Amino acid sequence: MRVMKTVKDISNQNVPFVTIDKSLDKLRDKIFFSEKLEKANKVLSTAKLPNKKRSC
Amino acid sequence: MRIEKYPLKAESRFTRFEFISEGPKGEIRKRIEFQETTNSDVYNLAFGDFNPQTRGIDDLATSDNGDTEKVLATVAGAVYTFFDKYPDVFVYATGSTKARTRLYRMGMTRFYDKMKKDFYLYGQVGDDFVEFEIGAEYDGFLAQRRF
């Protein structure tokens, strides 16, 4: 018998309830956090990233 | 332990999210973005309040809406959702201010036991990234999904 997930089960998951909102796609080209992006790019230009772990 | 989160709205590529914080100061629209950087392996995590006056995002706002833990849990949830879609990249995060960076650290510390099982977590010290340790000060943070 299938057991329906309760609200409790759902709220215990890592991922919150996510719905796609197409209206957000309209803002795709707008950069909202330009200063943060600049700061990140500056850090990444000199930072030594850790070796990326690969899947087995 | 169960931690409450807000429902998220996402654009179709799952790089931009919105949710509404609810508390004593009313409803506050929050935005989370995973931005492409000049390094194609790294996305930058940005997070702030939507300002209805300027129709921009204020990443310096401290909304004090009494729901910090729920907000941090929701941002962590967005990170999980993003990595489900983009499992092979790093996510970098740093605050606009030292206080905001501390808030990020607080979030990572709060959910560390869970997150360390799912992510490789690093703290930024100058130009280096070291394994994240609770209690240490960092300039920024980096995460990679565990497989």
N, CA and C atoms of all chains as a GROMACS GRO file, in nm:
protein
  609
    1MET      N    1   0.084  -0.120   0.000
    1MET     CA    2   0.000   0.000   0.000
    1MET      C    3   0.088   0.125   0.000
    2ARG      N    4   0.056   0.220  -0.084
    2ARG     CA    5   0.135   0.344  -0.087
    2ARG      C    6   0.096   0.432   0.032
    3VAL      N    7   0.197   0.487   0.094
    3VAL     CA    8   0.170   0.576   0.206
    3VAL      C    9   0.194   0.719   0.162
    4MET      N   10   0.094   0.802   0.176
    4MET     CA   11   0.109   0.941   0.134
    4MET      C   12   0.203   1.014   0.230
    5LYS      N   13   0.291   1.098   0.176
    5LYS     CA   14   0.382   1.172   0.263
    5LYS      C   15   0.304   1.277   0.340
    6THR      N   16   0.339   1.289   0.466
    6THR     CA   17   0.272   1.390   0.548
    6THR      C   18   0.349   1.522   0.537
    7VAL      N   19   0.287   1.628   0.583
    7VAL     CA   20   0.355   1.758   0.585
    7VAL      C   21   0.484   1.747   0.666
    8LYS      N   22   0.478   1.666   0.773
    8LYS     CA   23   0.596   1.646   0.857
    8LYS      C   24   0.712   1.589   0.776
    9ASP      N   25   0.679   1.485   0.696
    9ASP     CA   26   0.784   1.422   0.614
    9ASP      C   27   0.843   1.522   0.516
   10ILE      N   28   0.754   1.596   0.453
   10ILE     CA   29   0.799   1.690   0.350
   10ILE      C   30   0.888   1.797   0.411
   11SER      N   31   0.848   1.848   0.529
   11SER     CA   32   0.928   1.956   0.587
   11SER      C   33   1.060   1.906   0.643
   12ASN      N   34   1.074   1.773   0.651
   12ASN     CA   35   1.198   1.716   0.701
   12ASN      C   36   1.300   1.696   0.589
   13GLN      N   37   1.257   1.718   0.465
   13GLN     CA   38   1.347   1.699   0.353
   13GLN      C   39   1.443   1.817   0.343
   14ASN      N   40   1.555   1.794   0.272
   14ASN     CA   41   1.652   1.901   0.256
   14ASN      C   42   1.598   2.015   0.173
   15VAL      N   43   1.523   1.977   0.072
   15VAL     CA   44   1.478   2.075  -0.026
   15VAL      C   45   1.339   2.124   0.012
   16PRO      N   46   1.321   2.256   0.017
   16PRO     CA   47   1.187   2.306   0.047
   16PRO      C   48   1.096   2.288  -0.073
   17PHE      N   49   0.969   2.313  -0.054
   17PHE     CA   50   0.874   2.300  -0.162
   17PHE      C   51   0.908   2.402  -0.271
   18VAL      N   52   0.941   2.355  -0.390
   18VAL     CA   53   0.984   2.444  -0.499
   18VAL      C   54   0.886   2.436  -0.614
   19THR      N   55   0.840   2.552  -0.659
   19THR     CA   56   0.757   2.557  -0.779
   19THR      C   57   0.825   2.647  -0.881
   20ILE      N   58   0.809   2.612  -1.006
   20ILE     CA   59   0.865   2.696  -1.112
   20ILE      C   60   0.769   2.811  -1.138
   21ASP      N   61   0.823   2.932  -1.140
   21ASP     CA   62   0.745   3.052  -1.169
   21ASP      C   63   0.804   3.116  -1.294
   22LYS      N   64   0.733   3.098  -1.404
   22LYS     CA   65   0.785   3.146  -1.533
   22LYS      C   66   0.805   3.298  -1.534
   23SER      N   67   0.733   3.369  -1.448
   23SER     CA   68   0.747   3.515  -1.447
   23SER      C   69   0.890   3.556  -1.406
   24LEU      N   70   0.957   3.468  -1.331
   24LEU     CA   71   1.094   3.500  -1.291
   24LEU      C   72   1.190   3.490  -1.409
   25ASP      N   73   1.150   3.416  -1.513
   25ASP     CA   74   1.236   3.404  -1.631
   25ASP      C   75   1.255   3.539  -1.700
   26LYS      N   76   1.154   3.626  -1.684
   26LYS     CA   77   1.163   3.758  -1.750
   26LYS      C   78   1.279   3.841  -1.696
   27LEU      N   79   1.318   3.809  -1.574
   27LEU     CA   80   1.425   3.887  -1.509
   27LEU      C   81   1.562   3.823  -1.530
   28ARG      N   82   1.564   3.722  -1.616
   28ARG     CA   83   1.686   3.641  -1.632
   28ARG      C   84   1.809   3.726  -1.664
   29ASP      N   85   1.792   3.827  -1.750
   29ASP     CA   86   1.908   3.905  -1.792
   29ASP      C   87   1.942   4.020  -1.698
   30LYS      N   88   1.858   4.041  -1.600
   30LYS     CA   89   1.884   4.150  -1.506
   30LYS      C   90   1.978   4.100  -1.396
   31ILE      N   91   2.087   4.172  -1.375
   31ILE     CA   92   2.181   4.135  -1.269
   31ILE      C   93   2.145   4.216  -1.145
   32PHE      N   94   2.101   4.148  -1.040
   32PHE     CA   95   2.056   4.217  -0.920
   32PHE      C   96   2.170   4.242  -0.821
   33PHE      N   97   2.270   4.158  -0.825
   33PHE     CA   98   2.375   4.170  -0.724
   33PHE      C   99   2.509   4.194  -0.794
   34SER      N  100   2.516   4.300  -0.873
   34SER     CA  101   2.635   4.320  -0.956
   34SER      C  102   2.761   4.339  -0.872
   35GLU      N  103   2.748   4.409  -0.759
   35GLU     CA  104   2.867   4.432  -0.676
   35GLU      C  105   2.918   4.301  -0.615
   36LYS      N  106   2.822   4.216  -0.576
   36LYS     CA  107   2.862   4.087  -0.519
   36LYS      C  108   2.930   4.001  -0.625
   37LEU      N  109   2.877   4.008  -0.746
   37LEU     CA  110   2.936   3.930  -0.854
   37LEU      C  111   3.077   3.981  -0.885
   38GLU      N  112   3.093   4.113  -0.887
   38GLU     CA  113   3.227   4.171  -0.911
   38GLU      C  114   3.324   4.125  -0.803
   39LYS      N  115   3.276   4.128  -0.679
   39LYS     CA  116   3.362   4.088  -0.566
   39LYS      C  117   3.402   3.941  -0.580
   40ALA      N  118   3.305   3.857  -0.618
   40ALA     CA  119   3.334   3.714  -0.635
   40ALA      C  120   3.434   3.693  -0.748
   41ASN      N  121   3.414   3.764  -0.858
   41ASN     CA  122   3.506   3.747  -0.971
   41ASN      C  123   3.648   3.791  -0.935
   42LYS      N  124   3.656   3.896  -0.854
   42LYS     CA  125   3.788   3.943  -0.810
   42LYS      C  126   3.856   3.836  -0.723
   43VAL      N  127   3.781   3.779  -0.632
   43VAL     CA  128   3.836   3.673  -0.546
   43VAL      C  129   3.880   3.554  -0.632
   44LEU      N  130   3.793   3.515  -0.724
   44LEU     CA  131   3.820   3.395  -0.803
   44LEU      C  132   3.936   3.414  -0.901
   45SER      N  133   3.967   3.540  -0.933
   45SER     CA  134   4.076   3.564  -1.028
   45SER      C  135   4.211   3.526  -0.968
   46THR      N  136   4.221   3.529  -0.835
   46THR     CA  137   4.350   3.497  -0.772
   46THR      C  138   4.344   3.375  -0.680
   47ALA      N  139   4.223   3.335  -0.644
   47ALA     CA  140   4.210   3.227  -0.546
   47ALA      C  141   4.254   3.093  -0.602
   48LYS      N  142   4.308   3.011  -0.513
   48LYS     CA  143   4.345   2.874  -0.552
   48LYS      C  144   4.232   2.782  -0.507
   49LEU      N  145   4.155   2.736  -0.605
   49LEU     CA  146   4.040   2.650  -0.572
   49LEU      C  147   4.088   2.512  -0.529
   50PRO      N  148   4.016   2.446  -0.442
   50PRO     CA  149   4.052   2.308  -0.408
   50PRO      C  150   4.033   2.217  -0.530
   51ASN      N  151   4.102   2.105  -0.530
   51ASN     CA  152   4.080   2.010  -0.640
   51ASN      C  153   3.937   1.961  -0.635
   52LYS      N  154   3.877   1.961  -0.752
   52LYS     CA  155   3.736   1.918  -0.755
   52LYS      C  156   3.730   1.766  -0.736
   53LYS      N  157   3.644   1.725  -0.644
   53LYS     CA  158   3.626   1.583  -0.622
   53LYS      C  159   3.540   1.528  -0.735
   54ARG      N  160   3.577   1.413  -0.782
   54ARG     CA  161   3.504   1.351  -0.894
   54ARG      C  162   3.422   1.234  -0.844
   55SER      N  163   3.313   1.206  -0.916
   55SER     CA  164   3.233   1.090  -0.880
   55SER      C  165   3.307   0.963  -0.920
   56CYS      N  166   3.280   0.854  -0.848
   56CYS     CA  167   3.348   0.728  -0.876
   56CYS      C  168   3.292   0.665  -1.003
   57MET      N  169   1.638   1.645   1.371
   57MET     CA  170   1.554   1.760   1.406
   57MET      C  171   1.492   1.820   1.280
   58ARG      N  172   1.368   1.858   1.294
   58ARG     CA  173   1.298   1.913   1.179
   58ARG      C  174   1.311   2.066   1.180
   59ILE      N  175   1.349   2.122   1.066
   59ILE     CA  176   1.362   2.267   1.058
   59ILE      C  177   1.268   2.319   0.951
   60GLU      N  178   1.191   2.416   0.987
   60GLU     CA  179   1.094   2.472   0.892
   60GLU      C  180   1.164   2.551   0.782
   61LYS      N  181   1.104   2.547   0.664
   61LYS     CA  182   1.154   2.626   0.551
   61LYS      C  183   1.036   2.693   0.483
   62TYR      N  184   1.064   2.800   0.411
   62TYR     CA  185   0.960   2.864   0.331
   62TYR      C  186   0.952   2.796   0.194
   63PRO      N  187   0.832   2.795   0.134
   63PRO     CA  188   0.823   2.746  -0.004
   63PRO      C  189   0.899   2.839  -0.098
   64LEU      N  190   0.961   2.781  -0.198
   64LEU     CA  191   1.042   2.859  -0.293
   64LEU      C  192   0.978   2.863  -0.431
   65LYS      N  193   0.991   2.978  -0.496
   65LYS     CA  194   0.960   2.986  -0.639
   65LYS      C  195   1.092   2.991  -0.713
   66ALA      N  196   1.100   2.921  -0.823
   66ALA     CA  197   1.225   2.918  -0.900
   66ALA      C  198   1.198   2.954  -1.044
   67GLU      N  199   1.295   3.018  -1.110
   67GLU     CA  200   1.285   3.033  -1.254
   67GLU      C  201   1.325   2.900  -1.318
   68SER      N  202   1.299   2.884  -1.444
   68SER     CA  203   1.304   2.749  -1.500
   68SER      C  204   1.444   2.688  -1.506
   69ARG      N  205   1.550   2.770  -1.493
   69ARG     CA  206   1.685   2.712  -1.493
   69ARG      C  207   1.735   2.680  -1.351
   70PHE      N  208   1.654   2.714  -1.251
   70PHE     CA  209   1.689   2.690  -1.111
   70PHE      C  210   1.816   2.763  -1.068
   71THR      N  211   1.836   2.883  -1.122
   71THR     CA  212   1.948   2.965  -1.075
   71THR      C  213   1.896   3.087  -0.998
   72ARG      N  214   1.766   3.112  -1.005
   72ARG     CA  215   1.708   3.224  -0.931
   72ARG      C  216   1.585   3.176  -0.854
   73PHE      N  217   1.578   3.218  -0.729
   73PHE     CA  218   1.469   3.174  -0.642
   73PHE      C  219   1.413   3.294  -0.566
   74GLU      N  220   1.287   3.282  -0.530
   74GLU     CA  221   1.226   3.383  -0.443
   74GLU      C  222   1.142   3.315  -0.336
   75PHE      N  223   1.133   3.379  -0.222
   75PHE     CA  224   1.040   3.333  -0.120
   75PHE      C  225   0.997   3.453  -0.035
   76ILE      N  226   0.893   3.433   0.044
   76ILE     CA  227   0.840   3.540   0.128
   76ILE      C  228   0.867   3.506   0.274
   77SER      N  229   0.942   3.594   0.341
   77SER     CA  230   0.963   3.581   0.485
   77SER      C  231   0.842   3.641   0.557
   78GLU      N  232   0.795   3.570   0.658
   78GLU     CA  233   0.678   3.618   0.733
   78GLU      C  234   0.714   3.632   0.880
   79GLY      N  235   0.684   3.748   0.936
   79GLY     CA  236   0.716   3.771   1.076
   79GLY      C  237   0.654   3.898   1.127
   80PRO      N  238   0.701   3.945   1.243
   80PRO     CA  239   0.643   4.066   1.304
   80PRO      C  240   0.650   4.188   1.213
   81LYS      N  241   0.744   4.193   1.124
   81LYS     CA  242   0.756   4.309   1.035
   81LYS      C  243   0.680   4.289   0.904
   82GLY      N  244   0.600   4.186   0.901
   82GLY     CA  245   0.517   4.163   0.783
   82GLY      C  246   0.581   4.067   0.685
   83GLU      N  247   0.541   4.078   0.560
   83GLU     CA  248   0.593   3.989   0.456
   83GLU      C  249   0.709   4.059   0.384
   84ILE      N  250   0.821   3.991   0.376
   84ILE     CA  251   0.939   4.047   0.309
   84ILE      C  252   0.982   3.952   0.199
   85ARG      N  253   0.987   4.007   0.077
   85ARG     CA  254   1.022   3.924  -0.039
   85ARG      C  255   1.174   3.905  -0.043
   86LYS      N  256   1.220   3.783  -0.050
   86LYS     CA  257   1.363   3.753  -0.051
   86LYS      C  258   1.401   3.688  -0.183
   87ARG      N  259   1.522   3.716  -0.224
   87ARG     CA  260   1.569   3.662  -0.352
   87ARG      C  261   1.704   3.592  -0.332
   88ILE      N  262   1.718   3.477  -0.398
   88ILE     CA  263   1.844   3.401  -0.394
   88ILE      C  264   1.888   3.381  -0.539
   89GLU      N  265   2.014   3.410  -0.566
   89GLU     CA  266   2.064   3.389  -0.703
   89GLU      C  267   2.193   3.308  -0.701
   90PHE      N  268   2.207   3.224  -0.800
   90PHE     CA  269   2.332   3.154  -0.825
   90PHE      C  270   2.385   3.211  -0.956
   91GLN      N  271   2.488   3.295  -0.945
   91GLN     CA  272   2.535   3.372  -1.060
   91GLN      C  273   2.655   3.305  -1.127
   92GLU      N  274   2.652   3.304  -1.258
   92GLU     CA  275   2.769   3.257  -1.331
   92GLU      C  276   2.883   3.355  -1.305
   93THR      N  277   3.003   3.301  -1.286
   93THR     CA  278   3.120   3.388  -1.264
   93THR      C  279   3.214   3.374  -1.383
   94THR      N  280   3.327   3.442  -1.375
   94THR     CA  281   3.425   3.432  -1.483
   94THR      C  282   3.492   3.294  -1.484
   95ASN      N  283   3.476   3.220  -1.376
   95ASN     CA  284   3.524   3.082  -1.371
   95ASN      C  285   3.403   2.989  -1.393
   96SER      N  286   3.404   2.917  -1.502
   96SER     CA  287   3.285   2.839  -1.538
   96SER      C  288   3.256   2.724  -1.440
   97ASP      N  289   3.353   2.696  -1.351
   97ASP     CA  290   3.332   2.591  -1.251
   97ASP      C  291   3.266   2.644  -1.124
   98VAL      N  292   3.249   2.775  -1.117
   98VAL     CA  293   3.204   2.834  -0.991
   98VAL      C  294   3.083   2.925  -1.012
   99TYR      N  295   2.981   2.905  -0.931
   99TYR     CA  296   2.866   2.997  -0.927
   99TYR      C  297   2.872   3.074  -0.794
  100ASN      N  298   2.834   3.200  -0.802
  100ASN     CA  299   2.833   3.284  -0.683
  100ASN      C  300   2.692   3.288  -0.624
  101LEU      N  301   2.683   3.261  -0.496
  101LEU     CA  302   2.553   3.267  -0.426
  101LEU      C  303   2.530   3.409  -0.375
  102ALA      N  304   2.420   3.468  -0.417
  102ALA     CA  305   2.383   3.603  -0.370
  102ALA      C  306   2.243   3.596  -0.312
  103PHE      N  307   2.221   3.675  -0.208
  103PHE     CA  308   2.096   3.665  -0.135
  103PHE      C  309   2.060   3.801  -0.075
  104GLY      N  310   1.935   3.843  -0.088
  104GLY     CA  311   1.897   3.972  -0.030
  104GLY      C  312   1.747   3.994  -0.034
  105ASP      N  313   1.707   4.112   0.016
  105ASP     CA  314   1.565   4.150   0.021
  105ASP      C  315   1.527   4.227  -0.104
  106PHE      N  316   1.409   4.196  -0.156
  106PHE     CA  317   1.356   4.273  -0.268
  106PHE      C  318   1.305   4.406  -0.213
  107ASN      N  319   1.350   4.517  -0.275
  107ASN     CA  320   1.307   4.649  -0.231
  107ASN      C  321   1.200   4.701  -0.327
  108PRO      N  322   1.073   4.708  -0.282
  108PRO     CA  323   0.966   4.747  -0.374
  108PRO      C  324   0.979   4.891  -0.424
  109GLN      N  325   1.048   4.978  -0.348
  109GLN     CA  326   1.067   5.117  -0.393
  109GLN      C  327   1.160   5.123  -0.514
  110THR      N  328   1.275   5.058  -0.502
  110THR     CA  329   1.373   5.066  -0.611
  110THR      C  330   1.354   4.952  -0.712
  111ARG      N  331   1.272   4.853  -0.674
  111ARG     CA  332   1.256   4.730  -0.751
  111ARG      C  333   1.392   4.661  -0.772
  112GLY      N  334   1.482   4.686  -0.679
  112GLY     CA  335   1.612   4.620  -0.680
  112GLY      C  336   1.623   4.530  -0.559
  113ILE      N  337   1.742   4.474  -0.540
  113ILE     CA  338   1.765   4.384  -0.428
  113ILE      C  339   1.864   4.449  -0.332
  114ASP      N  340   1.829   4.447  -0.206
  114ASP     CA  341   1.917   4.504  -0.104
  114ASP      C  342   1.983   4.390  -0.029
  115ASP      N  343   2.112   4.372  -0.054
  115ASP     CA  344   2.179   4.260   0.014
  115ASP      C  345   2.245   4.306   0.143
  116LEU      N  346   2.216   4.430   0.184
  116LEU     CA  347   2.269   4.478   0.311
  116LEU      C  348   2.161   4.485   0.418
  117ALA      N  349   2.036   4.463   0.374
  117ALA     CA  350   1.925   4.477   0.467
  117ALA      C  351   1.931   4.373   0.578
  118THR      N  352   1.898   4.416   0.698
  118THR     CA  353   1.878   4.322   0.808
  118THR      C  354   1.732   4.334   0.847
  119SER      N  355   1.654   4.238   0.804
  119SER     CA  356   1.509   4.255   0.815
  119SER      C  357   1.456   4.229   0.957
  120ASP      N  358   1.532   4.157   1.040
  120ASP     CA  359   1.488   4.132   1.178
  120ASP      C  360   1.343   4.087   1.185
  121ASN      N  361   1.309   3.991   1.103
  121ASN     CA  362   1.170   3.947   1.098
  121ASN      C  363   1.145   3.825   1.188
  122GLY      N  364   1.243   3.798   1.274
  122GLY     CA  365   1.225   3.693   1.374
  122GLY      C  366   1.227   3.552   1.318
  123ASP      N  367   1.279   3.536   1.198
  123ASP     CA  368   1.275   3.403   1.134
  123ASP      C  369   1.409   3.366   1.072
  124THR      N  370   1.518   3.414   1.134
  124THR     CA  371   1.652   3.392   1.077
  124THR      C  372   1.678   3.245   1.046
  125GLU      N  373   1.643   3.158   1.140
  125GLU     CA  374   1.673   3.016   1.120
  125GLU      C  375   1.593   2.959   1.002
  126LYS      N  376   1.468   3.000   0.992
  126LYS     CA  377   1.383   2.952   0.882
  126LYS      C  378   1.435   3.004   0.748
  127VAL      N  379   1.481   3.130   0.748
  127VAL     CA  380   1.536   3.190   0.626
  127VAL      C  381   1.664   3.115   0.585
  128LEU      N  382   1.752   3.091   0.683
  128LEU     CA  383   1.878   3.020   0.652
  128LEU      C  384   1.849   2.879   0.603
  129ALA      N  385   1.750   2.813   0.664
  129ALA     CA  386   1.713   2.678   0.620
  129ALA      C  387   1.660   2.682   0.476
  130THR      N  388   1.588   2.788   0.442
  130THR     CA  389   1.534   2.800   0.306
  130THR      C  390   1.647   2.823   0.206
  131VAL      N  391   1.744   2.907   0.243
  131VAL     CA  392   1.859   2.930   0.154
  131VAL      C  393   1.936   2.798   0.137
  132ALA      N  394   1.954   2.724   0.246
  132ALA     CA  395   2.023   2.594   0.236
  132ALA      C  396   1.944   2.502   0.143
  133GLY      N  397   1.813   2.507   0.152
  133GLY     CA  398   1.729   2.426   0.063
  133GLY      C  399   1.747   2.464  -0.083
  134ALA      N  400   1.761   2.594  -0.108
  134ALA     CA  401   1.785   2.640  -0.245
  134ALA      C  402   1.919   2.588  -0.296
  135VAL      N  403   2.017   2.582  -0.206
  135VAL     CA  404   2.149   2.528  -0.244
  135VAL      C  405   2.135   2.382  -0.286
  136TYR      N  406   2.059   2.305  -0.211
  136TYR     CA  407   2.036   2.164  -0.247
  136TYR      C  408   1.968   2.155  -0.384
  137THR      N  409   1.868   2.238  -0.404
  137THR     CA  410   1.794   2.234  -0.531
  137THR      C  411   1.887   2.270  -0.647
  138PHE      N  412   1.968   2.375  -0.628
  138PHE     CA  413   2.061   2.417  -0.732
  138PHE      C  414   2.159   2.303  -0.766
  139PHE      N  415   2.214   2.240  -0.662
  139PHE     CA  416   2.312   2.133  -0.686
  139PHE      C  417   2.248   2.010  -0.751
  140ASP      N  418   2.120   1.990  -0.729
  140ASP     CA  419   2.053   1.879  -0.798
  140ASP      C  420   2.056   1.902  -0.949
  141LYS      N  421   2.050   2.028  -0.987
  141LYS     CA  422   2.049   2.063  -1.129
  141LYS      C  423   2.192   2.079  -1.184
  142TYR      N  424   2.282   2.130  -1.099
  142TYR     CA  425   2.420   2.158  -1.141
  142TYR      C  426   2.517   2.088  -1.044
  143PRO      N  427   2.525   1.955  -1.052
  143PRO     CA  428   2.602   1.882  -0.950
  143PRO      C  429   2.754   1.896  -0.962
  144ASP      N  430   2.804   1.944  -1.074
  144ASP     CA  431   2.948   1.942  -1.097
  144ASP      C  432   3.019   2.074  -1.072
  145VAL      N  433   2.951   2.170  -1.016
  145VAL     CA  434   3.015   2.300  -0.998
  145VAL      C  435   3.041   2.327  -0.849
  146PHE      N  436   3.121   2.428  -0.826
  146PHE     CA  437   3.136   2.481  -0.690
  146PHE      C  438   3.036   2.596  -0.672
  147VAL      N  439   2.991   2.616  -0.550
  147VAL     CA  440   2.916   2.737  -0.517
  147VAL      C  441   3.000   2.816  -0.417
  148TYR      N  442   3.022   2.942  -0.451
  148TYR     CA  443   3.098   3.033  -0.366
  148TYR      C  444   3.003   3.131  -0.300
  149ALA      N  445   3.027   3.165  -0.175
  149ALA     CA  446   2.943   3.264  -0.107
  149ALA      C  447   3.029   3.348  -0.014
  150THR      N  448   3.004   3.478  -0.020
  150THR     CA  449   3.065   3.567   0.079
  150THR      C  450   2.965   3.678   0.108
  151GLY      N  451   2.970   3.735   0.225
  151GLY     CA  452   2.875   3.840   0.260
  151GLY      C  453   2.919   3.975   0.204
  152SER      N  454   2.823   4.067   0.192
  152SER     CA  455   2.855   4.203   0.150
  152SER      C  456   2.930   4.276   0.260
  153THR      N  457   2.909   4.231   0.381
  153THR     CA  458   2.977   4.290   0.497
  153THR      C  459   3.026   4.175   0.583
  154LYS      N  460   3.111   4.210   0.680
  154LYS     CA  461   3.160   4.105   0.770
  154LYS      C  462   3.044   4.044   0.848
  155ALA      N  463   2.946   4.130   0.882
  155ALA     CA  464   2.830   4.080   0.957
  155ALA      C  465   2.752   3.979   0.874
  156ARG      N  466   2.738   4.008   0.744
  156ARG     CA  467   2.663   3.918   0.657
  156ARG      C  468   2.742   3.788   0.635
  157THR      N  469   2.875   3.799   0.627
  157THR     CA  470   2.957   3.678   0.615
  157THR      C  471   2.942   3.593   0.741
  158ARG      N  472   2.935   3.659   0.856
  158ARG     CA  473   2.914   3.586   0.982
  158ARG      C  474   2.779   3.515   0.980
  159LEU      N  475   2.679   3.580   0.918
  159LEU     CA  476   2.546   3.519   0.909
  159LEU      C  477   2.553   3.391   0.825
  160TYR      N  478   2.627   3.398   0.716
  160TYR     CA  479   2.645   3.277   0.633
  160TYR      C  480   2.714   3.168   0.713
  161ARG      N  481   2.818   3.209   0.790
  161ARG     CA  482   2.890   3.111   0.870
  161ARG      C  483   2.797   3.049   0.974
  162MET      N  484   2.711   3.134   1.031
  162MET     CA  485   2.614   3.086   1.129
  162MET      C  486   2.523   2.980   1.066
  163GLY      N  487   2.479   3.006   0.943
  163GLY     CA  488   2.394   2.910   0.873
  163GLY      C  489   2.466   2.780   0.849
  164MET      N  490   2.593   2.789   0.806
  164MET     CA  491   2.669   2.666   0.780
  164MET      C  492   2.693   2.590   0.909
  165THR      N  493   2.720   2.663   1.016
  165THR     CA  494   2.743   2.599   1.146
  165THR      C  495   2.615   2.531   1.194
  166ARG      N  496   2.503   2.601   1.176
  166ARG     CA  497   2.374   2.549   1.222
  166ARG      C  498   2.340   2.415   1.154
  167PHE      N  499   2.371   2.408   1.024
  167PHE     CA  500   2.332   2.289   0.947
  167PHE      C  501   2.453   2.202   0.911
  168TYR      N  502   2.564   2.224   0.983
  168TYR     CA  503   2.690   2.158   0.946
  168TYR      C  504   2.679   2.006   0.945
  169ASP      N  505   2.619   1.949   1.049
  169ASP     CA  506   2.614   1.802   1.058
  169ASP      C  507   2.546   1.742   0.936
  170LYS      N  508   2.441   1.807   0.891
  170LYS     CA  509   2.369   1.757   0.773
  170LYS      C  510   2.448   1.789   0.646
  171MET      N  511   2.496   1.914   0.637
  171MET     CA  512   2.559   1.959   0.512
  171MET      C  513   2.689   1.884   0.483
  172LYS      N  514   2.765   1.851   0.589
  172LYS     CA  515   2.894   1.786   0.564
  172LYS      C  516   2.877   1.646   0.503
  173LYS      N  517   2.757   1.588   0.523
  173LYS     CA  518   2.731   1.457   0.463
  173LYS      C  519   2.703   1.471   0.313
  174ASP      N  520   2.658   1.586   0.273
  174ASP     CA  521   2.614   1.607   0.135
  174ASP      C  522   2.709   1.695   0.053
  175PHE      N  523   2.797   1.770   0.123
  175PHE     CA  524   2.885   1.864   0.053
  175PHE      C  525   3.027   1.856   0.106
  176TYR      N  526   3.124   1.885   0.018
  176TYR     CA  527   3.258   1.921   0.062
  176TYR      C  528   3.251   2.070   0.092
  177LEU      N  529   3.288   2.109   0.213
  177LEU     CA  530   3.275   2.249   0.255
  177LEU      C  531   3.412   2.309   0.281
  178TYR      N  532   3.435   2.427   0.228
  178TYR     CA  533   3.563   2.495   0.244
  178TYR      C  534   3.542   2.637   0.294
  179GLY      N  535   3.640   2.688   0.368
  179GLY     CA  536   3.640   2.828   0.409
  179GLY      C  537   3.752   2.900   0.336
  180GLN      N  538   3.725   3.025   0.300
  180GLN     CA  539   3.826   3.104   0.228
  180GLN      C  540   3.912   3.181   0.328
  181VAL      N  541   4.042   3.161   0.314
  181VAL     CA  542   4.138   3.239   0.394
  181VAL      C  543   4.230   3.306   0.293
  182GLY      N  544   4.208   3.433   0.269
  182GLY     CA  545   4.284   3.502   0.164
  182GLY      C  546   4.256   3.437   0.029
  183ASP      N  547   4.363   3.390  -0.036
  183ASP     CA  548   4.346   3.328  -0.167
  183ASP      C  549   4.331   3.176  -0.159
  184ASP      N  550   4.328   3.125  -0.038
  184ASP     CA  551   4.322   2.979  -0.022
  184ASP      C  552   4.186   2.933   0.030
  185PHE      N  553   4.152   2.812  -0.006
  185PHE     CA  554   4.032   2.750   0.051
  185PHE      C  555   4.076   2.629   0.132
  186VAL      N  556   4.034   2.630   0.257
  186VAL     CA  557   4.071   2.520   0.348
  186VAL      C  558   3.943   2.450   0.392
  187GLU      N  559   3.960   2.330   0.444
  187GLU     CA  560   3.843   2.256   0.491
  187GLU      C  561   3.771   2.336   0.599
  188PHE      N  562   3.641   2.351   0.585
  188PHE     CA  563   3.562   2.432   0.678
  188PHE      C  564   3.565   2.371   0.818
  189GLU      N  565   3.589   2.458   0.916
  189GLU     CA  566   3.584   2.414   1.056
  189GLU      C  567   3.494   2.509   1.134
  190ILE      N  568   3.412   2.452   1.217
  190ILE     CA  569   3.322   2.533   1.300
  190ILE      C  570   3.406   2.622   1.393
  191GLY      N  571   3.368   2.747   1.401
  191GLY     CA  572   3.434   2.840   1.493
  191GLY      C  573   3.544   2.923   1.428
  192ALA      N  574   3.591   2.882   1.311
  192ALA     CA  575   3.698   2.958   1.244
  192ALA      C  576   3.637   3.073   1.163
  193GLU      N  577   3.714   3.181   1.150
  193GLU     CA  578   3.670   3.298   1.072
  193GLU      C  579   3.712   3.278   0.927
  194TYR      N  580   3.624   3.308   0.836
  194TYR     CA  581   3.657   3.296   0.694
  194TYR      C  582   3.611   3.420   0.617
  195ASP      N  583   3.676   3.442   0.503
  195ASP     CA  584   3.636   3.555   0.416
  195ASP      C  585   3.520   3.515   0.325
  196GLY      N  586   3.506   3.386   0.302
  196GLY     CA  587   3.400   3.336   0.215
  196GLY      C  588   3.392   3.185   0.228
  197PHE      N  589   3.306   3.127   0.152
  197PHE     CA  590   3.282   2.982   0.163
  197PHE      C  591   3.266   2.921   0.025
  198LEU      N  592   3.299   2.792   0.018
  198LEU     CA  593   3.288   2.722  -0.108
  198LEU      C  594   3.229   2.583  -0.078
  199ALA      N  595   3.141   2.539  -0.166
  199ALA     CA  596   3.081   2.407  -0.147
  199ALA      C  597   3.081   2.330  -0.277
  200GLN      N  598   3.104   2.201  -0.265
  200GLN     CA  599   3.087   2.110  -0.379
  200GLN      C  600   3.002   1.993  -0.333
  201ARG      N  601   2.912   1.949  -0.419
  201ARG     CA  602   2.822   1.838  -0.386
  201ARG      C  603   2.903   1.709  -0.375
  202ARG      N  604   2.875   1.632  -0.273
  202ARG     CA  605   2.932   1.497  -0.266
  202ARG      C  606   2.853   1.406  -0.358
  203PHE      N  607   2.918   1.306  -0.411
  203PHE     CA  608   2.847   1.214  -0.501
  203PHE      C  609   2.812   1.086  -0.429
   0.00000   0.00000   0.00000
